[in-house]
């Protein structure tokens, strides 16, 4: 109750009074007291489910009204994958669609669209749209003993130090799948939070890394890092977009259409 009052910026007795009124009107108990405080009853869970739907319907109504009045729209994107490319994607879309507000997060809750990846087509959610596939390569510094080869076997890298991104759950899943396929338990020497830092550490010869080839196109132009194909593992991820919001605004539809063109151009 105390936390609810703080979140709502109101007095706790007012919260309690409102709940009592609801319970009287519905003729059921919505909460029961436990040794640790309050817990929702089964009836409380039912009311919460409908309350969330009501609030979502209100948000949908506001967005549709704003769209019908041709006001500047907004787009809430959860980017669990494609974090390296999201800037380029948003910039290109903004040039086409003009004034639109973006919010990019790594939290699916209250997002309109989810950008994510899977290790196989079968693991893509049924309600998601496949955007394309992407090869996962091995990035090595030019000083590495295998840098002049076109392809490598991960099994030859058992003693190498790997640099991994720890803030990308999706890419970590893909990486673990690749390591399992190759039968390798990688020696992880460095964990970092950004692809830019990972790139810098690679350039300095601090280790090797698995990277998504399309997202790291700029590395191919660098004299410090080489991308090598992996021949002893299933090295591919499947990128998809999933609609999370019930109401699809025109901006959401246009953005998904832009994503299709963006990835079609990459894979052409």
N, C-alpha and C positions, 0 to 999 in steps of 0.2 A: 504494500500500500504506500509506503514511504517513497519508494522508487517511482511508482506510478505518479504520485503527486508532484515529485520533482520534475519528471518528464513533461507533465501537463502544465507545470507552473501554476498549480492551484493548491488549495489546502487539503490535507488528508481527510478531514471530516466530510468535505464535499464529495470526495471520491466514494467514501463509504455510504453516504446517503444515496448517491446515484445507483450504486449496486443494490442497495436494499430496495429501492423503488423498482428496479428491473426484476428482482427476485419476486417481489409482491405481484407485479403485473403478469409475470410468466407463471407464477405459482410453483416455482422450483428453486432449489439452492444452486447457485452458480459456483460457489466456492465452499470448501470445507477446511476447517482448521486442522493443522497437523503440528507436530512438535517443532517443526522448522518454519512455520508460518502458514500461508494459505496455499491451497492446491485447487485447481479447477475440477469441478465434477464433470461427469459425462455430458450433462446438459450445458455446462459452461463451455466445453469443447465445441459442442454443436453451435452455440451462439457465436463463438470466436470465428468459426469457419464461415458463417454467413456474414459476419461483420467485415471480414477481409474482402469478401466478394462485393459487399456494398461500397466499401472504400475504393476498390478497383473500378467499379462501375462509375463512381463519381469522377475518378481520374480520367477514365475513358471518355466520359461525357464532356469534360472540360477540354480535352485534347481535340475531340471531333468538332466542338463548337469553334475553337480557335482556328482549326484548319478550314472550316467552312467560311470563316470571316477573313481567310487568307492572311492570318497573322504569322509571324515568324515561328516556325516549328522547332521542336527539340527532339533529340535522338539520344537515348541512353544505351550505351554499348558496353557489354561485358566482354573484354578481350582476354580470354584465358590462353589463347594462342595468337600469333601474328602481332605480338607486341612490338617487334622490330619494324613492321611494315604499316602499323596503324596510322602513323603520322602521314605517310605518303597517301594512304587510302583516303583519309579524311580531307587532306588538302585537295586531292583530285575531285572528290565528290563536292566539296564546297565551291569549287570553281564552276561546276555545272549547275548546282542547285541553289547557289546564292546564300541568302541569310538563313542559317540554321544553327541552333545551339547544340553543342555536343557535350555529353558527359561520358567519359571513358573510365571504367573501373574494372576491378577483378572480382567483383561480387555480383553474382547473378540476381540477387534480390533487388526488385524494383528496376530492373533493366529491361529494355525493349528487345534487344537482340543479343545473342550469345555467339561469339566467335571462338571455336574450339577445334581440337583435332583428335583423331583416334588412330590406333595402330592397325586397324583393318576396317573394311567397309561394313562388316557385320557389327562392329561396335558403335557405328554411327546411330544416334537415336532415330526412331522411325519418323518423327515429326521434323527432322532436320533436313537441310538441303546440302548435298555435296558440292563443294566449290572446286575441288581439284586435289590432286596428290602432289607430294613434294618429296624429293629425295633427301635423305639425311646423309651427310658426308662427314669425313674426318678432316678437321682443320689442324694443320701442323705448321710450326715455324719453318722458314726456309732452311734453317740450320739442322733440321731433323734428319735423321739417317734415311728416312723413307720419302723425303720431300720430292725427289725427282721421279717417283713412281706415279703412274696414273691411278692405280688402285692398290688397296692393301687388305690384309686379313686382320681383323681385330685380335685374333689369337696371337698375332706377332707383337701385340702391344701390352702384354701382361705386366711388364715391368715399367711401363710409361706412367707418368703422372697425368691425370685427367683434371681439366678445369670444367666445372659444371655450374649451371644456373640453378640456384636453389629456390627462386621465387616463381618458377613456372611449373605448376603441378602437371599440366598436360605434357610439356616437353620431357619432364622427368619420367612420366609413364612410358613415353615413346622410347626414351633412352634405355630404360630398364628392360623393355621388350627386346631391343636390339642386342643388348649385352647378354640376355638370356639365350637368344637365338644363336649367338656366337659362342656361347659357353664360357663367357669371360666375367670374372668378378673384378671390376676396374679398381685401380688404385687411385682414389680420389684425393688429390693433394690440395685443391683450392675450390671453395664454393664462393660464388659471387652473385650479386643481385641484378646486374645489368649486362646486356650483350656488349655494350661499349667497353666495359671494364674487361670482360672476357676477351674481347678482341685485342685490347692493349696487352694483357698478360700473355696471350699467344704470340704477339709480336716480339715480346721480350724473351721468348723462349722458355716460359715458365711451365709449359706442359702442352698437351693436345686436348682436343674437344670435339664432341659431336655437335654439328650445326646443321640447321635447315638451309638447303642450298639456295632457294629463292630469296629467303630473308637476308642472306649474306652475300648477295651478288657483288657488293662493293669490295669484298675480300679478294675476289678474283683479280681486281685491278691493283691490289696491294702487292708490293714486292716483298713484304715481310711474312705473308701467310699463303699457304697453298691448300686447296681443297682436293681431297682424294676420295675416289669412290671406294665403297666397302663391299667386298665380294663374298664374305662368309656369313652374312646376316641379312635378314629381311629389313632393309633400310628405307622405309617409306612411311610417311604419315599422311592421313587423309583429313583435309581441312573442310570444315562445314560451318554453316550459319543456322541458327535455330531461333525461331520467334518465341519470345517469352511473354510479351504483352498480348492480351486478348484482342484489343483493338489495334489494327494495323493502320497507322497513319500513312498519308501519301509519302511522307519522308522516309518511312520504313520501307515501303515498296520500292521507292526510287533507289534507296541505298542498296537493297538486295540486288536490284538490277545492275547497279554499278559494280557490285562485288563480282557478279557473274562475268561482266566484261573485263574487269581487272584481271581475274585469274585466267580467263580465256586468252587474253593477250600474253600473259606470262608463259602459258603452256603452248602457245601457237608455234 
